[in-house]
């Protein structure tokens, strides 16, 4: 009996460690997202990141556009991303490259929206 409990606990610890390693590679962020013409930002409340404009950022913007009340409406989003230092003189000090879109929140009724992956 003790042996099976030990094996169960050990397998749980190993699986938690594997999940932790996966999350560490691409941390999750919650913040307000805005894309205007040629600039995108993510405001987490404690940090403001410039968002790298690529296909994944456009996918996020396409999900946000139908629920925006106006073009300046910032949409609350849950994303995973990689933070990079900005190597040019313009813009935010830190940039984020969106790697995964978890969900977004409709600002009108506070419902959560999951993308169709």
Phi and psi in degrees as GROMACS dihedral restraints (atoms count N, CA, C in turn):
[ dihedral_restraints ]
;  ai    aj    ak    al  type     phi  dphi    fc
    3     4     5     6     1   -62.0    20    10
    4     5     6     7     1   -36.5    20    10
    6     7     8     9     1   -65.6    20    10
    7     8     9    10     1   -42.4    20    10
    9    10    11    12     1   -69.3    20    10
   10    11    12    13     1   -35.8    20    10
   12    13    14    15     1   -66.0    20    10
   13    14    15    16     1   -41.5    20    10
   15    16    17    18     1   -61.3    20    10
   16    17    18    19     1   -43.7    20    10
   18    19    20    21     1   -65.0    20    10
   19    20    21    22     1   -40.2    20    10
   21    22    23    24     1   -62.7    20    10
   22    23    24    25     1   -46.3    20    10
   24    25    26    27     1   -64.5    20    10
   25    26    27    28     1   -42.3    20    10
   27    28    29    30     1   -62.6    20    10
   28    29    30    31     1   -42.9    20    10
   30    31    32    33     1   -66.1    20    10
   31    32    33    34     1   -35.2    20    10
   33    34    35    36     1   -65.0    20    10
   34    35    36    37     1   -45.0    20    10
   36    37    38    39     1   -62.9    20    10
   37    38    39    40     1   -43.3    20    10
   39    40    41    42     1   -64.2    20    10
   40    41    42    43     1   -44.0    20    10
   42    43    44    45     1   -65.9    20    10
   43    44    45    46     1   -37.7    20    10
   45    46    47    48     1   -64.3    20    10
   46    47    48    49     1   -39.0    20    10
   48    49    50    51     1   -65.2    20    10
   49    50    51    52     1   -38.0    20    10
   51    52    53    54     1   -68.4    20    10
   52    53    54    55     1   -40.3    20    10
   54    55    56    57     1   -63.6    20    10
   55    56    57    58     1   -42.1    20    10
   57    58    59    60     1   -61.3    20    10
   58    59    60    61     1   -40.8    20    10
   60    61    62    63     1   -64.6    20    10
   61    62    63    64     1   -40.9    20    10
   63    64    65    66     1   -63.8    20    10
   64    65    66    67     1   -43.3    20    10
   66    67    68    69     1   -67.3    20    10
   67    68    69    70     1   -33.6    20    10
   69    70    71    72     1   -65.4    20    10
   70    71    72    73     1   -31.4    20    10
   72    73    74    75     1   -67.2    20    10
   73    74    75    76     1   -39.7    20    10
   75    76    77    78     1  -133.6    20    10
   76    77    78    79     1    87.4    20    10
   78    79    80    81     1   -64.8    20    10
   79    80    81    82     1   155.0    20    10
   81    82    83    84     1   -90.4    20    10
   82    83    84    85     1   142.6    20    10
   84    85    86    87     1  -127.2    20    10
   85    86    87    88     1   143.6    20    10
   87    88    89    90     1  -120.6    20    10
   88    89    90    91     1   129.9    20    10
   90    91    92    93     1  -171.2    20    10
   91    92    93    94     1  -179.3    20    10
   93    94    95    96     1   -98.0    20    10
   94    95    96    97     1   126.7    20    10
   96    97    98    99     1  -105.6    20    10
   97    98    99   100     1   138.9    20    10
   99   100   101   102     1  -144.7    20    10
  100   101   102   103     1   133.4    20    10
  102   103   104   105     1  -126.9    20    10
  103   104   105   106     1   123.6    20    10
  105   106   107   108     1  -129.7    20    10
  106   107   108   109     1   117.9    20    10
  108   109   110   111     1    50.1    20    10
  109   110   111   112     1   -80.7    20    10
  111   112   113   114     1  -130.1    20    10
  112   113   114   115     1    20.8    20    10
  114   115   116   117     1  -145.3    20    10
  115   116   117   118     1   140.6    20    10
  117   118   119   120     1  -133.3    20    10
  118   119   120   121     1   142.9    20    10
  120   121   122   123     1  -135.4    20    10
  121   122   123   124     1   156.0    20    10
  123   124   125   126     1  -128.7    20    10
  124   125   126   127     1   115.9    20    10
  126   127   128   129     1  -103.2    20    10
  127   128   129   130     1   111.4    20    10
  129   130   131   132     1   -89.8    20    10
  130   131   132   133     1    -3.9    20    10
  132   133   134   135     1    97.4    20    10
  133   134   135   136     1   -31.8    20    10
  135   136   137   138     1  -113.8    20    10
  136   137   138   139     1   -16.4    20    10
  138   139   140   141     1  -147.7    20    10
  139   140   141   142     1   145.9    20    10
  141   142   143   144     1  -118.4    20    10
  142   143   144   145     1   125.4    20    10
  144   145   146   147     1  -113.6    20    10
  145   146   147   148     1   142.3    20    10
  147   148   149   150     1   -76.7    20    10
  148   149   150   151     1   141.7    20    10
  150   151   152   153     1  -102.9    20    10
  151   152   153   154     1   129.2    20    10
  153   154   155   156     1   -67.4    20    10
  154   155   156   157     1   127.5    20    10
  156   157   158   159     1   -83.4    20    10
  157   158   159   160     1   109.1    20    10
  159   160   161   162     1  -148.4    20    10
  160   161   162   163     1  -170.4    20    10
  162   163   164   165     1   -60.8    20    10
  163   164   165   166     1   -39.9    20    10
  165   166   167   168     1   -67.4    20    10
  166   167   168   169     1   -37.3    20    10
  168   169   170   171     1   -65.8    20    10
  169   170   171   172     1   -40.1    20    10
  171   172   173   174     1   -65.9    20    10
  172   173   174   175     1   -36.0    20    10
  174   175   176   177     1   -62.1    20    10
  175   176   177   178     1   -43.8    20    10
  177   178   179   180     1   -61.8    20    10
  178   179   180   181     1   -45.2    20    10
  180   181   182   183     1   -62.7    20    10
  181   182   183   184     1   -39.2    20    10
  183   184   185   186     1   -63.2    20    10
  184   185   186   187     1   -33.8    20    10
  186   187   188   189     1   -72.4    20    10
  187   188   189   190     1   -34.1    20    10
  189   190   191   192     1   -77.9    20    10
  190   191   192   193     1   -34.5    20    10
  192   193   194   195     1   -53.8    20    10
  193   194   195   196     1   -45.7    20    10
  195   196   197   198     1   -66.1    20    10
  196   197   198   199     1   -21.4    20    10
  198   199   200   201     1  -103.1    20    10
  199   200   201   202     1     0.6    20    10
  201   202   203   204     1   -71.1    20    10
  202   203   204   205     1   139.2    20    10
  204   205   206   207     1   -81.2    20    10
  205   206   207   208     1   -31.0    20    10
  207   208   209   210     1  -153.7    20    10
  208   209   210   211     1   175.3    20    10
  210   211   212   213     1   -66.6    20    10
  211   212   213   214     1   -18.1    20    10
  213   214   215   216     1   -99.4    20    10
  214   215   216   217     1     4.3    20    10
  216   217   218   219     1   -70.3    20    10
  217   218   219   220     1   126.6    20    10
  219   220   221   222     1   -92.0    20    10
  220   221   222   223     1   129.1    20    10
  222   223   224   225     1  -101.5    20    10
  223   224   225   226     1   127.2    20    10
  225   226   227   228     1   -67.2    20    10
  226   227   228   229     1   128.0    20    10
  228   229   230   231     1  -133.9    20    10
  229   230   231   232     1   151.5    20    10
  231   232   233   234     1  -113.6    20    10
  232   233   234   235     1   116.3    20    10
  234   235   236   237     1  -133.3    20    10
  235   236   237   238     1   165.4    20    10
  237   238   239   240     1  -112.5    20    10
  238   239   240   241     1   146.1    20    10
  240   241   242   243     1  -163.5    20    10
  241   242   243   244     1   172.8    20    10
  243   244   245   246     1  -115.8    20    10
  244   245   246   247     1   126.7    20    10
  246   247   248   249     1   -89.4    20    10
  247   248   249   250     1   133.9    20    10
  249   250   251   252     1  -130.0    20    10
  250   251   252   253     1   152.5    20    10
  252   253   254   255     1   -76.3    20    10
  253   254   255   256     1   142.0    20    10
  255   256   257   258     1   -78.4    20    10
  256   257   258   259     1   124.5    20    10
  258   259   260   261     1   -96.4    20    10
  259   260   261   262     1    -2.4    20    10
  261   262   263   264     1  -106.6    20    10
  262   263   264   265     1   163.7    20    10
  264   265   266   267     1   -73.5    20    10
  265   266   267   268     1   -21.6    20    10
  267   268   269   270     1   -94.6    20    10
  268   269   270   271     1   155.7    20    10
  270   271   272   273     1    88.0    20    10
  271   272   273   274     1  -165.5    20    10
  273   274   275   276     1   -76.3    20    10
  274   275   276   277     1   152.6    20    10
  276   277   278   279     1   -64.9    20    10
  277   278   279   280     1   -36.1    20    10
  279   280   281   282     1  -116.3    20    10
  280   281   282   283     1   138.3    20    10
  282   283   284   285     1  -116.0    20    10
  283   284   285   286     1   152.5    20    10
  285   286   287   288     1  -124.4    20    10
  286   287   288   289     1   133.4    20    10
  288   289   290   291     1  -102.5    20    10
  289   290   291   292     1   115.9    20    10
  291   292   293   294     1   -69.9    20    10
  292   293   294   295     1   124.7    20    10
  294   295   296   297     1  -107.6    20    10
  295   296   297   298     1   -24.8    20    10
  297   298   299   300     1  -155.7    20    10
  298   299   300   301     1   142.2    20    10
  300   301   302   303     1  -108.5    20    10
  301   302   303   304     1   115.0    20    10
  303   304   305   306     1   -83.6    20    10
  304   305   306   307     1   -57.0    20    10
  306   307   308   309     1  -166.8    20    10
  307   308   309   310     1   170.5    20    10
  309   310   311   312     1  -138.1    20    10
  310   311   312   313     1   163.5    20    10
  312   313   314   315     1  -116.1    20    10
  313   314   315   316     1   127.0    20    10
  315   316   317   318     1   -69.3    20    10
  316   317   318   319     1   118.8    20    10
  318   319   320   321     1   -67.9    20    10
  319   320   321   322     1   -20.0    20    10
  321   322   323   324     1   -76.1    20    10
  322   323   324   325     1   -49.5    20    10
  324   325   326   327     1  -119.2    20    10
  325   326   327   328     1     5.6    20    10
  327   328   329   330     1    63.8    20    10
  328   329   330   331     1    19.8    20    10
  330   331   332   333     1   -79.5    20    10
  331   332   333   334     1   149.1    20    10
  333   334   335   336     1   -89.8    20    10
  334   335   336   337     1   137.8    20    10
  336   337   338   339     1  -120.6    20    10
  337   338   339   340     1   123.2    20    10
  339   340   341   342     1  -100.5    20    10
  340   341   342   343     1   133.9    20    10
  342   343   344   345     1   -70.8    20    10
  343   344   345   346     1   154.4    20    10
  345   346   347   348     1   -84.9    20    10
  346   347   348   349     1   102.4    20    10
